Amino acid sequence: MKKGILLLAAVVIIAALAFAFSKKDESGTKTVEEVPTPQVEAYEISVEATAISAYKVLLKVQTTIPLPVDVMASVSIKDQKPTDTYIGASRRVTLNTPEQIIEIDGSSENLPRGAYFAEVTFYPRWGAESGPAAAKKIKEEISGQDSVALAGSGASKDDTDRKNDSQKWVMLNVEIGTPWNENLFVSKLGRFTKSAADLNLHDAYYFPDTDMTIIVSRIKGTVAIWRMGRATK
C-alpha cells in the first residue's frame, strides 16, 4: 500500500514538472507578454487652392494640429530645378483655427503664367514656438499641397528662367569699372535700347529681355552702375 502511494506521488510530481516546463519557450525562458507601443497621433494639413486673379491665390487650409501654430504658405511654379532661381511667392502665417483662409499675392514677384504648387507647411523647428505643449512635441514636418494655374504676367516659365539667369550674370560679373563690351553684353542680356543718362556724359542701356539698365561712362568706356528695370540714373 505504501509503495502504491509513493508511486502515485511520483506520478503527480512528474506531471507538475512537465506542466511547468510547458510554459517555457524553446529557448528555455519564460514567455514575456509584449506591451503595446503607444500610438503617436498623426496630425494633418489639407489645402484647397483657388486663383482669384492673375497673381492672387486663396488657400483654404484645414488642420488637426493643436493650435495656434505658425506655418509657411507658398505658391511655387512646377518643374523647377534645384539650380533655378526660385519662381514663387510665400509668407509666414499663424493658424488660429482648424479651418482658415490664406491669401498669397504674387504680383510683387511678377510671377509668370503657369501651373503652380500651392503648399502649406508646418516646420517643427519654429512653427510651435508660441504654440501649445502638444504642438511642441511634434518632430516631423507636416505639409498639405494642391495645384493651381495662374495667368501671372503672361510671360512663360522659360522666358522668366532666361531673365533670371541674365540678371544673375550681371549681379555676379558686373560692377563699377567693368569694361563696356557691347557684343558681350548683348550675348548675355539680349538687345538693348540706348538713351542719355542723367549723369553727365553717360549713356543708359536698357535690356528689355533682362529688365535691367546698364549705365556706362562715354569717356571711360566702363560701367558706372546697373539698375533693375528701366532707369537713367
N, CA, C and O of each residue as an XYZ file, in Angstrom:
932
protein
N       0.847     -1.213      0.000
C       0.000      0.000      0.000
C       0.868      1.243      0.000
O       0.634      2.193     -0.747
N       1.897      1.208      0.877
C       2.801      2.349      0.957
C       3.517      2.547     -0.374
O       3.727      3.677     -0.815
N       3.895      1.419     -1.019
C       4.591      1.517     -2.311
C       3.669      2.149     -3.352
O       4.136      2.924     -4.186
N       2.416      1.847     -3.323
C       1.459      2.419     -4.283
C       1.295      3.912     -4.093
O       1.181      4.672     -5.055
N       1.284      4.328     -2.804
C       1.135      5.778     -2.523
C       2.351      6.540     -3.029
O       2.234      7.619     -3.609
N       3.544      5.941     -2.793
C       4.767      6.597     -3.265
C       4.795      6.711     -4.789
O       5.225      7.727     -5.336
N       4.332      5.656     -5.467
C       4.290      5.670     -6.930
C       3.344      6.743     -7.443
O       3.641      7.448     -8.407
N       2.196      6.854     -6.779
C       1.216      7.891     -7.180
C       1.779      9.292     -6.967
O       1.570     10.183     -7.790
N       2.503      9.483     -5.845
C       3.091     10.797     -5.565
C       4.123     11.158     -6.617
O       4.214     12.310     -7.042
N       4.918     10.142     -7.043
C       5.943     10.391     -8.068
C       5.294     10.807     -9.384
O       5.779     11.712    -10.064
N       4.201     10.146     -9.738
C       3.490     10.492    -10.984
C       2.983     11.923    -10.935
O       3.070     12.650    -11.924
N       2.450     12.332     -9.778
C       1.923     13.704     -9.631
C       3.043     14.729     -9.774
O       2.871     15.759    -10.426
N       4.200     14.441     -9.156
C       5.343     15.382     -9.226
C       5.836     15.515    -10.662
O       6.107     16.621    -11.131
N       5.952     14.387    -11.356
C       6.416     14.413    -12.755
C       5.448     15.217    -13.628
O       5.874     15.994    -14.483
N       4.154     15.025    -13.409
C       3.136     15.749    -14.188
C       3.218     17.251    -13.926
O       3.057     18.061    -14.838
N       3.474     17.614    -12.659
C       3.582     19.043    -12.311
C       4.788     19.675    -12.980
O       4.722     20.791    -13.497
N       5.914     18.926    -12.958
C       7.134     19.456    -13.616
C       6.933     19.601    -15.119
O       7.379     20.585    -15.709
N       6.278     18.650    -15.735
C       6.023     18.708    -17.172
C       5.159     19.914    -17.518
O       5.383     20.591    -18.521
N       4.159     20.171    -16.663
C       3.288     21.339    -16.914
C       4.061     22.644    -16.794
O       3.856     23.576    -17.571
N       4.961     22.698    -15.801
C       5.757     23.920    -15.603
C       6.672     24.178    -16.787
O       6.780     25.311    -17.254
N       7.325     23.142    -17.271
C       8.235     23.314    -18.409
C       7.493     23.638    -19.705
O       8.046     24.266    -20.608
N       6.239     23.207    -19.785
C       5.468     23.514    -20.992
C       5.182     24.999    -21.119
O       4.806     25.451    -22.201
N       5.350     25.792    -20.032
C       5.111     27.226    -20.058
C       6.323     28.007    -20.538
O       6.263     29.230    -20.662
N       7.422     27.316    -20.810
C       8.632     27.981    -21.309
C       8.711     27.838    -22.820
O       8.205     26.870    -23.387
N       9.358     28.819    -23.478
C       9.513     28.736    -24.934
C      10.679     27.839    -25.272
O      11.301     27.294    -24.361
N      11.002     27.661    -26.522
C      12.027     26.743    -26.986
C      13.406     27.108    -26.445
O      14.232     26.211    -26.272
N      13.691     28.365    -26.175
C      14.993     28.791    -25.669
C      15.136     28.520    -24.180
O      16.220     28.707    -23.628
N      14.064     28.081    -23.510
C      14.148     27.765    -22.100
C      13.781     28.907    -21.190
O      13.871     28.774    -19.969
N      13.366     30.039    -21.752
C      12.985     31.192    -20.937
C      11.485     31.335    -20.937
O      10.805     30.902    -21.867
N      10.977     31.943    -19.892
C       9.537     32.110    -19.789
C       9.051     33.127    -20.812
O       9.724     34.127    -21.059
N       7.902     32.883    -21.401
C       7.306     33.795    -22.371
C       6.892     35.084    -21.682
O       6.199     35.060    -20.666
N       7.336     36.246    -22.261
C       7.000     37.552    -21.699
C       5.945     38.198    -22.578
O       6.110     38.276    -23.795
N       4.908     38.642    -21.993
C       3.836     39.279    -22.752
C       4.295     40.646    -23.250
O       4.777     41.461    -22.463
N       4.147     40.907    -24.567
C       4.580     42.176    -25.154
C       3.640     43.309    -24.747
O       2.419     43.156    -24.728
N       4.258     44.468    -24.418
C       3.481     45.651    -24.061
C       3.215     46.448    -25.331
O       4.173     46.784    -26.026
N       1.982     46.766    -25.671
C       1.687     47.511    -26.900
C       2.390     48.872    -26.912
O       2.466     49.559    -25.893
N       2.913     49.251    -28.118
C       3.562     50.550    -28.282
C       2.496     51.634    -28.355
O       1.534     51.503    -29.113
N       2.651     52.701    -27.581
C       1.650     53.778    -27.629
C       1.550     54.374    -29.041
O       2.570     54.586    -29.698
N       0.358     54.635    -29.492
C       0.138     55.210    -30.814
C       0.409     56.722    -30.792
O      -0.132     57.450    -29.960
N       1.276     57.185    -31.745
C       1.537     58.612    -31.874
C       0.467     59.215    -32.768
O       0.213     58.720    -33.866
N      -0.150     60.272    -32.300
C      -1.236     60.872    -33.069
C      -0.704     61.474    -34.361
O       0.287     62.204    -34.347
N      -1.360     61.171    -35.475
C      -0.946     61.677    -36.788
C      -1.714     62.951    -37.098
O      -2.933     62.924    -37.267
N      -1.001     64.062    -37.170
C      -1.614     65.347    -37.492
C      -1.542     65.598    -38.993
O      -0.651     65.088    -39.674
N      -2.484     66.386    -39.504
C      -2.568     66.605    -40.946
C      -2.837     68.067    -41.275
O      -3.378     68.823    -40.468
N      -2.434     68.444    -42.505
C      -2.813     69.723    -43.109
C      -3.351     69.412    -44.501
O      -2.727     68.671    -45.260
N      -4.493     69.970    -44.830
C      -5.027     69.853    -46.194
C      -5.206     71.247    -46.772
O      -5.500     72.202    -46.054
N      -5.021     71.344    -48.092
C      -5.062     72.641    -48.774
C      -5.934     72.544    -50.025
O      -5.837     71.593    -50.800
N      -6.782     73.546    -50.198
C      -7.570     73.689    -51.430
C      -7.294     75.079    -51.991
O      -7.616     76.083    -51.356
N      -6.691     75.140    -53.195
C      -6.234     76.410    -53.777
C      -7.167     76.872    -54.895
O      -7.620     76.077    -55.718
N      -7.444     78.192    -54.903
C      -8.286     78.795    -55.934
C      -7.658     80.114    -56.378
O      -7.387     80.985    -55.552
N      -7.427     80.261    -57.681
C      -6.912     81.528    -58.215
C      -8.051     82.531    -58.282
O      -9.119     82.223    -58.811
N      -7.830     83.748    -57.743
C      -8.878     84.768    -57.759
C      -8.496     85.957    -58.650
O      -9.311     86.854    -58.864
N      -7.265     85.969    -59.169
C      -6.836     86.974    -60.135
C      -5.589     86.429    -60.815
O      -5.201     85.284    -60.582
N      -4.959     87.245    -61.655
C      -3.768     86.784    -62.378
C      -2.656     86.365    -61.433
O      -1.891     85.450    -61.739
N      -2.559     87.033    -60.276
C      -1.457     86.779    -59.354
C      -1.890     86.234    -57.992
O      -1.059     85.696    -57.260
N      -3.167     86.362    -57.638
C      -3.597     86.036    -56.277
C      -4.233     84.645    -56.181
O      -4.963     84.204    -57.069
N      -3.926     83.975    -55.066
C      -4.462     82.644    -54.793
C      -5.034     82.624    -53.378
O      -4.409     83.122    -52.441
N      -6.223     82.045    -53.229
C      -6.788     81.802    -51.906
C      -6.542     80.344    -51.537
O      -6.826     79.439    -52.322
N      -6.015     80.127    -50.344
C      -5.771     78.786    -49.837
C      -6.742     78.499    -48.700
O      -6.714     79.165    -47.664
N      -7.600     77.505    -48.899
C      -8.472     77.045    -47.827
C      -7.712     75.951    -47.081
O      -7.481     74.867    -47.617
N      -7.330     76.242    -45.848
C      -6.463     75.346    -45.079
C      -7.260     74.701    -43.948
O      -7.968     75.384    -43.209
N      -7.139     73.389    -43.821
C      -7.723     72.652    -42.711
C      -6.612     71.851    -42.030
O      -5.757     71.270    -42.699
N      -6.632     71.826    -40.698
C      -5.580     71.111    -39.976
C      -6.098     70.511    -38.682
O      -7.060     70.997    -38.088
N      -5.434     69.440    -38.260
C      -5.732     68.814    -36.965
C      -4.618     69.090    -35.954
O      -4.651     68.552    -34.848
N      -3.638     69.913    -36.310
C      -2.547     70.253    -35.398
C      -3.102     71.085    -34.250
O      -3.947     71.950    -34.481
N      -2.658     70.853    -33.027
C      -3.079     71.720    -31.903
C      -2.655     73.166    -32.173
O      -1.504     73.426    -32.525
N      -3.572     74.084    -32.008
C      -3.334     75.482    -32.390
C      -3.216     76.388    -31.166
O      -3.658     76.037    -30.072
N      -2.600     77.585    -31.373
C      -2.099     78.153    -32.631
C      -0.681     77.680    -32.968
O       0.107     77.353    -32.081
N      -0.374     77.652    -34.287
C       0.984     77.380    -34.762
C       1.259     78.278    -35.966
O       0.331     78.790    -36.592
N       2.536     78.464    -36.282
C       2.939     79.203    -37.466
C       3.283     78.226    -38.587
O       3.873     77.172    -38.348
N       2.906     78.588    -39.809
C       3.188     77.765    -40.986
C       3.743     78.658    -42.091
O       3.629     79.883    -42.034
N       4.347     78.022    -43.101
C       4.777     78.742    -44.295
C       3.817     78.384    -45.426
O       3.667     77.216    -45.784
N       3.166     79.415    -45.985
C       2.251     79.230    -47.103
C       2.917     79.749    -48.366
O       3.515     80.825    -48.352
N       2.824     79.000    -49.455
C       3.538     79.399    -50.672
C       2.839     78.909    -51.931
O       2.059     77.957    -51.903
N       3.141     79.588    -53.041
C       2.826     79.083    -54.377
C       4.147     79.057    -55.141
O       4.857     80.062    -55.187
N       4.478     77.926    -55.734
C       5.758     77.739    -56.418
C       5.511     77.101    -57.769
O       4.795     76.104    -57.866
N       6.102     77.669    -58.817
C       5.870     77.132    -60.148
C       6.409     75.716    -60.245
O       7.433     75.394    -59.642
N       5.735     74.881    -60.990
C       6.141     73.482    -61.120
C       7.368     73.327    -62.022
O       7.702     74.224    -62.796
N       8.023     72.187    -61.907
C       9.168     71.801    -62.749
C      10.380     72.703    -62.559
O      11.113     72.965    -63.512
N      10.595     73.176    -61.341
C      11.811     73.943    -61.066
C      12.955     72.992    -60.720
O      12.769     71.997    -60.021
N      14.136     73.325    -61.226
C      15.336     72.552    -60.888
C      15.974     73.159    -59.643
O      15.751     74.330    -59.336
N      16.767     72.367    -58.927
C      17.433     72.900    -57.718
C      18.330     74.095    -58.013
O      18.542     74.939    -57.142
N      18.865     74.177    -59.244
C      19.769     75.276    -59.599
C      19.038     76.494    -60.156
O      19.658     77.533    -60.381
N      17.729     76.382    -60.381
C      16.960     77.510    -60.922
C      16.758     78.580    -59.856
O      16.694     78.290    -58.661
N      16.659     79.832    -60.321
C      16.222     80.901    -59.420
C      14.755     80.653    -59.083
O      13.935     80.424    -59.972
N      14.438     80.698    -57.808
C      13.092     80.363    -57.345
C      12.038     81.256    -57.982
O      12.192     82.477    -58.026
N      10.974     80.645    -58.471
C       9.819     81.367    -59.006
C       8.622     81.031    -58.124
O       8.135     79.900    -58.131
N       8.154     82.007    -57.371
C       7.037     81.773    -56.480
C       6.884     82.907    -55.482
O       7.589     83.913    -55.553
N       5.970     82.735    -54.569
C       5.730     83.719    -53.512
C       5.348     82.969    -52.249
O       4.693     81.929    -52.311
N       5.760     83.499    -51.096
C       5.465     82.816    -49.843
C       5.303     83.821    -48.711
O       5.750     84.964    -48.807
N       4.667     83.383    -47.654
C       4.518     84.216    -46.460
C       4.290     83.324    -45.239
O       3.696     82.250    -45.331
N       4.778     83.801    -44.098
C       4.578     83.097    -42.836
C       3.234     83.515    -42.252
O       2.900     84.699    -42.209
N       2.467     82.521    -41.804
C       1.098     82.768    -41.335
C       0.868     82.018    -40.031
O       1.377     80.913    -39.840
N       0.096     82.626    -39.135
C      -0.322     81.951    -37.905
C      -1.695     81.319    -38.119
O      -2.652     82.002    -38.484
N      -1.782     80.020    -37.889
C      -3.074     79.332    -37.930
C      -3.680     79.364    -36.532
O      -3.099     78.858    -35.572
N      -4.860     79.968    -36.441
C      -5.543     80.087    -35.148
C      -6.775     79.200    -35.043
O      -7.259     78.924    -33.945
N      -7.273     78.760    -36.182
C      -8.487     77.941    -36.199
C      -8.264     76.719    -37.086
O      -7.420     76.757    -37.981
N      -9.006     75.632    -36.852
C      -8.829     74.415    -37.649
C      -9.090     74.608    -39.133
O      -8.576     73.855    -39.960
N      -9.894     75.622    -39.477
C     -10.118     75.952    -40.890
C      -9.864     77.442    -41.078
O     -10.430     78.271    -40.366
N      -9.015     77.772    -42.034
C      -8.604     79.165    -42.208
C      -8.317     79.453    -43.677
O      -7.872     78.576    -44.418
N      -8.576     80.694    -44.088
C      -8.307     81.136    -45.454
C      -7.040     81.997    -45.467
O      -6.901     82.922    -44.667
N      -6.122     81.680    -46.384
C      -4.875     82.434    -46.546
C      -4.814     82.955    -47.974
O      -5.115     82.227    -48.920
N      -4.424     84.219    -48.130
C      -4.249     84.795    -49.472
C      -2.764     84.965    -49.778
O      -2.010     85.509    -48.972
N      -2.359     84.497    -50.943
C      -0.995     84.681    -51.434
C      -1.054     85.568    -52.666
O      -1.786     85.271    -53.611
N      -0.282     86.671    -52.666
C      -0.255     87.624    -53.775
C       1.134     87.602    -54.411
O       2.118     87.980    -53.775
N       1.210     87.161    -55.665
C       2.491     87.072    -56.361
C       2.788     88.239    -57.278
O       3.699     88.162    -58.102
N       2.022     89.337    -57.146
C       2.231     90.468    -58.055
C       3.589     91.122    -57.849
O       4.222     91.538    -58.819
N       4.052     91.221    -56.602
C       5.344     91.850    -56.352
C       6.495     91.025    -56.930
O       7.581     91.555    -57.167
N       6.260     89.729    -57.158
C       7.272     88.848    -57.746
C       7.115     88.751    -59.265
O       7.914     88.100    -59.938
N       6.081     89.404    -59.797
C       5.813     89.375    -61.237
C       5.817     87.935    -61.761
O       6.496     87.617    -62.737
N       5.057     87.085    -61.102
C       5.062     85.670    -61.442
C       4.608     85.430    -62.884
O       3.671     86.079    -63.350
N       5.252     84.520    -63.584
C       4.829     84.192    -64.955
C       3.582     83.310    -64.949
O       3.181     82.790    -63.908
N       2.981     83.151    -66.115
C       1.846     82.221    -66.211
C       2.375     80.796    -66.081
O       3.525     80.503    -66.407
N       1.504     79.929    -65.599
C       1.915     78.532    -65.499
C       1.172     77.777    -64.415
O       0.277     78.305    -63.756
N       1.570     76.529    -64.253
C       0.995     75.655    -63.231
C       1.855     75.738    -61.975
O       3.082     75.660    -62.037
N       1.190     75.896    -60.840
C       1.891     76.106    -59.573
C       1.467     75.074    -58.525
O       0.353     74.551    -58.556
N       2.387     74.800    -57.600
C       2.042     74.078    -56.381
C       1.637     75.108    -55.328
O       2.334     76.102    -55.124
N       0.519     74.869    -54.667
C       0.131     75.675    -53.506
C       0.357     74.799    -52.283
O      -0.179     73.694    -52.198
N       1.145     75.288    -51.341
C       1.573     74.432    -50.241
C       1.545     75.188    -48.912
O       1.857     76.377    -48.845
N       1.165     74.472    -47.866
C       1.224     74.993    -46.502
C       1.994     73.970    -45.659
O       1.625     72.797    -45.606
N       3.061     74.424    -45.003
C       3.939     73.502    -44.280
C       4.182     73.979    -42.852
O       4.465     75.152    -42.605
N       4.063     73.039    -41.926
C       4.432     73.272    -40.529
C       5.850     72.747    -40.322
O       6.133     71.578    -40.584
N       6.751     73.634    -39.844
C       8.130     73.254    -39.551
C       8.307     73.209    -38.027
O       8.184     74.241    -37.367
N       8.592     72.035    -37.461
C       8.655     71.922    -36.003
C       9.760     72.765    -35.369
O       9.690     73.068    -34.178
N      10.778     73.150    -36.142
C      11.886     73.923    -35.576
C      11.411     75.274    -35.057
O      11.908     75.758    -34.040
N      10.432     75.900    -35.764
C       9.967     77.212    -35.323
C       8.439     77.359    -35.304
O       7.917     78.341    -34.776
N       7.733     76.396    -35.873
C       6.287     76.557    -36.028
C       5.494     76.575    -34.741
O       4.409     77.155    -34.688
N       6.028     75.938    -33.686
C       5.275     75.848    -32.426
C       5.908     76.663    -31.310
O       5.641     76.410    -30.135
N       6.743     77.639    -31.658
C       7.405     78.452    -30.628
C       6.405     79.093    -29.670
O       6.643     79.162    -28.464
N       5.282     79.562    -30.218
C       4.258     80.193    -29.379
C       3.014     79.317    -29.256
O       1.949     79.784    -28.851
N       3.162     78.050    -29.608
C       2.021     77.151    -29.611
C       1.881     76.364    -28.329
O       2.687     76.524    -27.412
N       0.863     75.510    -28.249
C       0.618     74.702    -27.048
C       1.655     73.588    -26.905
O       2.413     73.296    -27.831
N       1.667     72.979    -25.728
C       2.644     71.928    -25.426
C       2.534     70.760    -26.403
O       3.548     70.189    -26.806
N       1.301     70.402    -26.787
C       1.105     69.268    -27.699
C       1.754     69.531    -29.053
O       2.308     68.616    -29.662
N       1.690     70.770    -29.526
C       2.314     71.112    -30.810
C       3.832     71.097    -30.709
O       4.512     70.740    -31.671
N       4.367     71.479    -29.562
C       5.818     71.486    -29.362
C       6.414     70.079    -29.406
O       7.612     69.918    -29.640
N       5.582     69.062    -29.183
C       6.063     67.677    -29.188
C       6.180     67.108    -30.605
O       6.761     66.039    -30.790
N       5.643     67.799    -31.593
C       5.704     67.313    -32.971
C       7.139     67.432    -33.482
O       7.759     68.488    -33.357
N       7.661     66.358    -34.054
C       9.052     66.329    -34.505
C       9.210     66.316    -36.026
O      10.306     66.544    -36.538
N       8.131     66.051    -36.742
C       8.201     65.939    -38.197
C       7.497     67.109    -38.878
O       6.562     67.693    -38.331
N       7.970     67.444    -40.097
C       7.272     68.440    -40.913
C       5.905     67.891    -41.319
O       5.751     66.697    -41.580
N       4.928     68.778    -41.366
C       3.585     68.398    -41.800
C       3.192     69.352    -42.920
O       3.289     70.570    -42.768
N       2.748     68.797    -44.044
C       2.502     69.639    -45.214
C       1.245     69.198    -45.948
O       0.900     68.017    -45.986
N       0.567     70.195    -46.534
C      -0.562     69.944    -47.412
C      -0.336     70.670    -48.725
O       0.261     71.747    -48.740
N      -0.806     70.097    -49.834
C      -0.489     70.657    -51.150
C      -1.664     70.521    -52.107
O      -2.453     69.580    -52.022
N      -1.762     71.484    -53.023
C      -2.751     71.453    -54.099
C      -2.113     72.070    -55.332
O      -1.023     72.636    -55.242
N      -2.766     71.972    -56.475
C      -2.276     72.587    -57.714
C      -3.203     73.726    -58.117
O      -4.408     73.687    -57.870
N      -2.614     74.738    -58.743
C      -3.393     75.890    -59.193
C      -2.704     76.513    -60.401
O      -1.476     76.515    -60.476
N      -3.476     77.038    -61.343
C      -2.939     77.710    -62.533
C      -3.072     79.217    -62.361
O      -4.108     79.713    -61.918
N      -2.003     79.948    -62.719
C      -2.014     81.408    -62.652
C      -1.730     82.000    -64.028
O      -0.884     81.502    -64.771
N      -2.451     83.073    -64.354
C      -2.185     83.786    -65.610
C      -0.924     84.630    -65.476
O      -0.165     84.782    -66.433
N      -0.704     85.183    -64.273
C       0.510     85.947    -63.998
C       0.755     87.083    -64.971
O      -0.176     87.742    -65.432
N       2.037     87.303    -65.276
C       2.433     88.390    -66.173
C       2.169     88.065    -67.632
O       2.210     88.949    -68.488
N       1.897     86.792    -67.916
C       1.732     86.353    -69.303
C       3.007     85.768    -69.874
O       2.961     85.042    -70.867
N       4.150     86.071    -69.265
C       5.416     85.504    -69.716
C       5.465     84.019    -69.375
O       4.830     83.572    -68.419
N       6.222     83.257    -70.163
C       6.344     81.829    -69.904
C       7.402     81.570    -68.832
O       8.201     82.448    -68.507
N       7.395     80.368    -68.297
C       8.424     79.981    -67.327
C       9.804     80.018    -67.973
O      10.764     80.470    -67.349
N       9.917     79.548    -69.218
C      11.223     79.536    -69.905
C      11.771     80.953    -70.063
O      12.956     81.192    -69.835
N      10.905     81.894    -70.456
C      11.352     83.286    -70.590
C      11.799     83.844    -69.239
O      12.800     84.556    -69.151
N      11.056     83.516    -68.204
C      11.403     84.010    -66.870
C      12.714     83.401    -66.391
O      13.527     84.084    -65.769
N      12.924     82.111    -66.681
C      14.196     81.469    -66.318
C      15.370     82.158    -67.012
O      16.417     82.385    -66.406
N      15.184     82.484    -68.279
C      16.264     83.160    -69.016
C      16.537     84.541    -68.426
O      17.693     84.940    -68.280
N      15.478     85.267    -68.088
C      15.653     86.587    -67.483
C      16.373     86.474    -66.147
O      17.281     87.254    -65.856
N      15.969     85.508    -65.340
C      16.616     85.324    -64.034
C      18.100     84.977    -64.192
O      18.941     85.466    -63.438
N      18.410     84.134    -65.172
C      19.813     83.765    -65.411
C      20.628     84.978    -65.852
O      21.770     85.155    -65.426
N      20.037     85.811    -66.707
C      20.740     87.005    -67.176
C      20.974     87.996    -66.035
O      22.055     88.571    -65.910
N      19.958     88.185    -65.217
C      20.114     89.083    -64.063
C      21.177     88.563    -63.096
O      21.960     89.337    -62.545
N      21.193     87.264    -62.900
C      22.205     86.671    -62.016
C      23.610     86.910    -62.587
O      24.547     87.179    -61.835
N      23.754     86.811    -63.916
C      25.065     87.044    -64.532
C      25.536     88.474    -64.259
O      26.705     88.690    -63.939
N      24.639     89.442    -64.381
C      25.009     90.832    -64.101
C      25.436     90.990    -62.643
O      26.466     91.601    -62.356
N      24.655     90.446    -61.739
C      24.955     90.584    -60.312
C      26.309     89.986    -59.943
O      26.998     90.488    -59.055
N      26.680     88.919    -60.627
C      27.926     88.227    -60.291
C      29.144     88.758    -61.047
O      30.278     88.562    -60.609
N      28.917     89.430    -62.178
C      30.045     89.766    -63.043
C      30.228     91.246    -63.355
O      31.276     91.642    -63.865
N      29.228     92.064    -63.058
C      29.296     93.470    -63.445
C      29.329     94.347    -62.198
O      28.503     94.201    -61.296
N      30.294     95.258    -62.164
C      30.434     96.192    -61.051
C      30.978     97.510    -61.578
O      31.263     97.635    -62.769
N      31.123     98.485    -60.702
C      31.677     99.778    -61.104
C      33.080     99.559    -61.684
O      33.942     98.945    -61.055
N      33.279    100.079    -62.897
C      34.583     99.954    -63.542
C      34.703     98.789    -64.497
O      35.729     98.650    -65.162
N      33.662     97.925    -64.591
C      33.708     96.826    -65.557
C      33.749     97.401    -66.973
O      32.915     98.241    -67.308
N      34.711     96.966    -67.827
C      34.785     97.490    -69.207
C      33.482     97.220    -69.967
O      32.900     96.140    -69.871
N      33.042     98.234    -70.725
C      31.839     98.075    -71.531
C      32.202     97.371    -72.833
O      32.953     97.903    -73.651
N      31.663     96.169    -73.015
C      31.868     95.379    -74.229
C      30.482     95.076    -74.784
O      29.791     94.172    -74.315
N      30.088     95.854    -75.799
C      28.722     95.765    -76.304
C      28.370     94.355    -76.759
O      27.292     93.858    -76.432
N      29.259     93.699    -77.509
C      28.967     92.352    -78.009
C      28.754     91.360    -76.870
O      27.860     90.516    -76.925
N      29.590     91.475    -75.836
C      29.463     90.567    -74.695
C      28.125     90.785    -73.985
O      27.425     89.823    -73.671
N      27.770     92.053    -73.730
C      26.532     92.331    -73.009
C      25.308     91.901    -73.815
O      24.339     91.395    -73.249
N      25.348     92.098    -75.121
C      24.225     91.670    -75.964
C      24.091     90.149    -75.942
O      22.979     89.623    -75.909
N      25.223     89.444    -75.961
C      25.173     87.978    -75.948
C      24.605     87.450    -74.631
O      23.990     86.384    -74.599
N      24.811     88.197    -73.550
C      24.343     87.749    -72.237
C      22.942     88.255    -71.896
O      22.170     87.563    -71.233
N      22.619     89.466    -72.354
C      21.387     90.121    -71.902
C      20.356     90.352    -72.996
O      19.214     90.701    -72.697
N      20.733     90.164    -74.260
C      19.806     90.430    -75.358
C      19.977     91.839    -75.911
O      20.902     92.552    -75.523
N      19.104     92.234    -76.800
C      19.193     93.550    -77.452
C      18.815     94.651    -76.463
O      18.142     94.408    -75.461
N      19.268     95.874    -76.774
C      19.050     96.992    -75.850
C      18.504     98.215    -76.583
O      18.558     98.311    -77.809
N      17.975     99.146    -75.787
C      17.669    100.490    -76.281
C      18.564    101.453    -75.517
O      18.818    101.270    -74.326
N      19.041    102.484    -76.217
C      20.027    103.392    -75.630
C      19.441    104.790    -75.488
O      18.752    105.283    -76.380
N      19.727    105.421    -74.349
C      19.299    106.801    -74.121
C      20.340    107.489    -73.257
O      21.192    106.847    -72.643
N      20.246    108.832    -73.224
C      21.182    109.574    -72.380
C      20.829    109.366    -70.912
O      19.656    109.373    -70.539
N      21.846    109.183    -70.091
C      21.638    109.040    -68.650
C      21.635    110.403    -67.985
O      22.108    111.385    -68.559
N      21.098    110.461    -66.766
C      21.097    111.721    -66.022
C      22.517    112.142    -65.656
O      22.809    113.334    -65.569
N      23.382    111.186    -65.446
C      24.783    111.502    -65.176
C      25.414    112.121    -66.423
O      25.186    111.642    -67.534
N      26.197    113.174    -66.249
C      26.828    113.856    -67.373
C      27.772    112.912    -68.115
O      28.588    112.216    -67.511
N      27.636    112.908    -69.444
C      28.492    112.097    -70.319
C      28.374    110.602    -70.027
O      29.367    109.875    -70.058
N      27.152    110.151    -69.746
C      26.876    108.733    -69.538
C      25.671    108.330    -70.386
O      24.790    109.145    -70.659
N      25.647    107.075    -70.794
C      24.521    106.525    -71.549
C      23.861    105.406    -70.753
O      24.523    104.680    -70.011
N      22.535    105.277    -70.921
C      21.772    104.223    -70.247
C      21.364    103.178    -71.285
O      20.669    103.491    -72.251
N      21.793    101.961    -71.082
C      21.459    100.842    -71.972
C      20.426     99.973    -71.260
O      20.731     99.309    -70.270
N      19.201     99.989    -71.781
C      18.139     99.185    -71.181
C      17.963     97.899    -71.983
O      17.798     97.933    -73.202
N      18.001     96.764    -71.282
C      17.848     95.444    -71.900
C      16.479     94.881    -71.507
O      16.323     94.368    -70.399
N      15.483     94.969    -72.402
C      14.115     94.574    -72.025
C      13.971     93.092    -71.698
O      13.181     92.736    -70.824
N      14.716     92.217    -72.378
C      14.593     90.781    -72.088
C      15.083     90.447    -70.681
O      14.619     89.491    -70.059
N      16.023     91.247    -70.190
C      16.577     91.036    -68.850
C      15.946     91.979    -67.837
O      16.040     91.751    -66.631
N      15.308     93.028    -68.317
C      14.704     94.063    -67.482
C      15.733     94.687    -66.542
O      15.522     94.797    -65.334
N      16.856     95.091    -67.141
C      17.918     95.766    -66.392
C      18.511     96.879    -67.249
O      18.480     96.824    -68.478
N      19.055     97.900    -66.565
C      19.724     99.011    -67.237
C      21.187     99.056    -66.811
O      21.501     98.961    -65.624
N      22.064     99.199    -67.777
C      23.494     99.366    -67.512
C      23.869    100.799    -67.891
O      23.709    101.191    -69.047
N      24.355    101.570    -66.949
C      24.757    102.953    -67.215
C      26.270    102.988    -67.400
O      27.035    102.519    -66.557
N      26.679    103.569    -68.546
C      28.083    103.479    -68.982
C      28.666    104.874    -69.195
O      28.011    105.751    -69.760
N      29.888    105.067    -68.743
C      30.614    106.325    -68.967
C      31.112    106.378    -70.398
O      31.790    105.456    -70.852
N      30.777    107.470    -71.132
C      31.256    107.622    -72.509
C      32.773    107.845    -72.541
O      33.457    107.383    -73.454
N      33.279    108.546    -71.548
C      34.700    108.886    -71.547
C      35.547    107.676    -71.179
O      36.518    107.366    -71.868
N      35.192    107.002    -70.116
C      35.998    105.865    -69.634
C      35.674    104.558    -70.350
O      36.510    103.656    -70.404
N      34.460    104.451    -70.901
C      34.064    103.188    -71.526
C      33.899    102.072    -70.510
O      34.164    100.905    -70.796
N      33.458    102.450    -69.323
C      33.268    101.465    -68.252
C      31.883    101.631    -67.633
O      31.225    102.657    -67.808
N      31.461    100.610    -66.915
C      30.154    100.633    -66.251
C      30.224    101.535    -65.025
O      31.140    101.431    -64.208
N      29.238    102.422    -64.913
C      29.135    103.273    -63.726
C      28.247    102.617    -62.676
O      28.536    102.678    -61.481
N      27.162    101.988    -63.131
C      26.227    101.339    -62.220
C      25.236    100.525    -63.033
O      25.054    100.783    -64.223
N      24.593     99.547    -62.411
C      23.487     98.843    -63.062
C      22.241     98.964    -62.187
O      22.320     99.083    -60.965
N      21.098     98.930    -62.851
C      19.815     99.061    -62.153
C      18.839     97.997    -62.615
O      18.896     97.554    -63.762
N      17.934     97.581    -61.718
C      16.827     96.734    -62.116
C      15.788     97.584    -62.825
O      15.516     98.706    -62.397
N      15.206     97.077    -63.893
C      14.199     97.809    -64.640
C      14.808     98.879    -65.521
O      16.022     98.910    -65.728
N      13.951     99.770    -66.047
C      14.407    100.874    -66.893
C      14.786    102.051    -66.004
O      14.020    102.439    -65.122
N      15.978    102.624    -66.239
C      16.459    103.721    -65.408
C      17.395    104.610    -66.224
O      17.913    104.208    -67.266
N      17.595    105.824    -65.722
C      18.556    106.755    -66.354
C      19.549    107.311    -65.331
O      20.390    108.145    -65.667
N      19.450    106.848    -64.091
C      20.383    107.348    -63.069
C      20.652    106.278    -62.016
O      21.412    106.512    -61.077
